[in-house]
Every structure is written in C-alpha cells, then in structure tokens.
Amino acid sequence: MGIQEMEKDSSLQVGTDVGGVQAVIASSLSCTLNVQSELGTVSGVSSGSTDFNGGGPVITLSSSVGAISVDESI
C-alpha cells in the first residue's frame, strides 16, 4: 500500500536516533506532517505540524541528532 491509499486516521512514523531524514512529498498528497529534530536543522517545512492539502494521514519524521529535509515533488 502506498501513502496515497492510507486511511485518514492512519499514521506512518520515520525516525532515527543519530542521522538525518530526507523525505519527498508529492504535491498532490493530503497528509499531516509532524517534524521534530532535537539537535539538527529542519528545512522545507517548519518544525511541528503542517497540513498538506487539508491534512490527512499523519506522517511523523523525527531525529534526535540530525537534520530533517522535506521536499515537494510535482
């Protein structure tokens, strides 16, 4: 199952203790993105919660020590 087929109340968590996380989000995807890095930069979105296209399934990206980068694809 792809992220597009996730139900609105479902979630996906991606995290690392040490190291970065890079995500590419389709511009048509409806989701709620939660991003948190304790010691590292966050680029492409603000830290915290962001709704894409009205929100939807929750995607959590986290890193204890590392950068998080979120890009949007067409």
C-alpha positions, 0 to 999 in steps of 0.5 A: 500500500502506498501513502496515497491509499492510507486511511485518514486516521492512519499514521506512518512514523520515520525516525532515527536516533543519530542521522538525518531524514530526507523525505519527498512529498508529492504535491498532490498528497493530503497528509499531516506532517509532524517534524521534530529534530532535537539537535539538527536543522529542519528545512522545507517545512517548519518544525511541528505540524503542517497540513498538506492539502487539508491534512490527512494521514499523519506522517511523523519524521523525527531525529534526535541528532540530525537534520530533517529535509522535506521536499515537494515533488510535482 
